[in-house]
Amino acid sequence: MNPFESPESAYSFFNATAFFAWIILAIAPHSEAIRKILANLVITFFAVCYAYLLISTFQLDSFNEFSTLKGLQSLFSDPLAVVTGWIHYLAFDLLAGIFIAKDASKLGFSRGIIPLFLLFTFMAGPLGWLIYWVARTTKSRGSMVAV
């Protein structure tokens, strides 16, 4: 299957890839090897595909459209541009999830709670990050997140 055959096939392919990566991360959040594989292979793969789609979808003169909501809407009227933006979300949410898994493991969060942080991050990235940050801050007695 060529994921770039159509925007719909690309969307399905990248969603499935991200979903399986998240399942693996949730099953083995304490595994440094799994986190490295996901970061080095999956996120890098997403980044390469994102770069390819960005270069092939957006024209340089269209970047000024990001300055207004109407301009942004026009940029994302192309389904492939929407897929490109979606890959951006998938990659960064997974990157946040990998960080959360690594940091939560280091701080001694249990195997039972880390998948909950990951679920919220998978479904609603910034909300998952916020939930983890509150839990981390509470556990660490007010220390700030060191990124």
N, C-alpha and C positions, 0 to 999 in steps of 0.2 A: 504494500500500500504506500503510495506516495502522499505524504501528509500535505504537500503543497498542490495537490491536484485541484482542490477547491477550498474556499474559505471554510466551508462546513467540515470537510475532512481534516483540515489543519486544526480547527477548533476541537474536534473530537479526539484527535491524536494527542494534542498537548494536554487536554484535560485528563485523558486516561493516563498519560505518562506522569503528570503531577499527582494524580490520585494514588497511583501505585507507589510513588516515592513517599508520599505522606503516610501510607499504610506501613511501609517498611520502617520509616522513622518512628512511628507510634509504637510499633512492635519492639524496636530495639533502640530506644532513645539514649541509653547509656553507652552504646557501641560507638567508639571513636572511628572504627573502620567504616561503619555504615555512614556516619556523618561525613567522613572524608569522601567516600564514593559518591554520595548524593551531591556534595558541593562541587567536587572535581568533575564529575561526569554529567549529572542531570542539569545542574545550574549552568555549567559551561555550555552544554548542548543548547539549553534554552537561550543563553546569551548569543551564541553563534547564529541560531535561527532568528532571533530577534533582530540582530544586526543585519542579516540578509534581508529580512522582510522590511525593516526600516529603510534600508537603502533602496530597495526595489519599490516600496509603496509611497514613501513621502518624497516630495521634491524639496530641494533646499529653500526655494522661495516661499514654500508653504509654512515654514516654521514660525513666521510672524503671526500666523493664525492662532497660535497658542495664547495670545495676549487677550483674546475675548472669548466669551462663552459661545457666541454664535460662530466664531471662527473655528473653535474646537469641535463643535458639532459638525461643521462642514468637513473637517478633516476626517472625522470618524463616520462619515456617510458611506465610505467604502468598506464592505465587509472584511476585506483583508487587512485594512488598517485597524479595524476593531480587534481582529485576531492578534495583530502585532501588539496592540495595547494590552490585550489579555495575557499574552506571554510575559509581558513586563510584570503584571500583577502576580502571575504564577511563580515566576522566578524570585521576586523579592519576598513574597510571603513564605516560600520554601526556605529561602535564606534566613529569614527571621525565625522560622521554625527550627532550623538547624542550630542557630545561635541559642534559642531558648532551651533546646534539648541539651546542648553542651553546658550551658551555664547552670541549668537546673540540676544536671548530674553532678557538677562540681560542688554545688551548694547542698547536695544531699537530699533533694526532693525525691519522694518515693516513685517507684515505677507506676503506681496507680494514678498519681496526680499529673505527671508530665503529659500523658496522652490527652488529658483534658485541656491543658494549655495549648497543645498542638491542634486539637480539634477546633478550638476557637480561633486560632491563628489561621488554620486552613480555611475556615468558613468566612471569617471577617478579620483579615490581617491585623489592622490597628487595634481592634477590640481585643484580640488574643494577646497582642503585645501588652496592652494596658492591664489586662487581667494578670498576666505573668509579672509585670512590673510591680503591681500592688502586692502580689503574693511574695515576690522576691524581697521587696522593701520591708514587708512585715516580718519575713523570716530573718532578714539581715539587720533588723532593728534600725531602719531608717537610712541605711547606706544607699547611695545612688547607684544606678546601673552603670557599670564600667563597660564601655563598648570598645 
